[in-house]
Amino acid sequence: MKKICFVLIVLCVLCSCEDTKTSTPDLKESKKTETTKTPEKPVEKPKKKPKKEIMITSDNVLDYMIEYGKKNPEKKVRIITDFGNIDLELYEETPYHRANFIMLAKRNYFEGTQFHRVVKNFVIQGGNSDGWSIAKKRQKIGKYLLPPDTKKGFRHDRGVISMPSGDIDRAYKFASPYEFFIVQKKGGTHHLNGEYTAFGKVIAGMDVVDEIANQPTDKGEWPQQNIMIRGVKVLD
């Protein structure tokens, strides 16, 4: 009887040991390996190089203005001054001069220039300056002349914007394409018809033109106080 009891005790011990082994989880097998992923750097898009502007010369000026005029058909601009704004509408019939003025406005050439010649009861002339910064702007745009476009029938009435360019046989009157003048005289300056290229007219702000024309000048018709052009904005 004692033997039987001993055998039963041994069997019970063995069974309990086997249960203990199978019920204990294998930590090595069940443990999950956790890894931290390094965030990927965003792919940087290559920066676009700014479009290089073509240098304008007297050889390429007509082709340049024709192409520029097609891509930039705007006609209305605003000259911003300390005396107020002058709004202009440029003529489609003078395509080189219209395109030239729009191009200079969009390239911010006029910012910082002046009405450097003022003649009461005649004209106010702008687009130039005695500052070196304006000369550097011209260097970047190019050295060129615009041919005259005087045979479209436009008269130099009061409020007309024009450019000092003349017929081909009077080459010394070819325009500085960076300058312009606005007729202030009542009744116009019709002796300039056919001599200079009228390429637009004032549609708002003639009171500003008159006020500028009334500013005192020196003997060289340069205003005694600078009359700055703060910018020319393309409207439409």
Summary of the structure (lengths in Angstrom):
residues: 236
radius of gyration: 40.4
end to end distance: 118.6
largest distance: 148.7
contacts: 629
relative contact order: 0.18
helix: 31%
strand: 25%
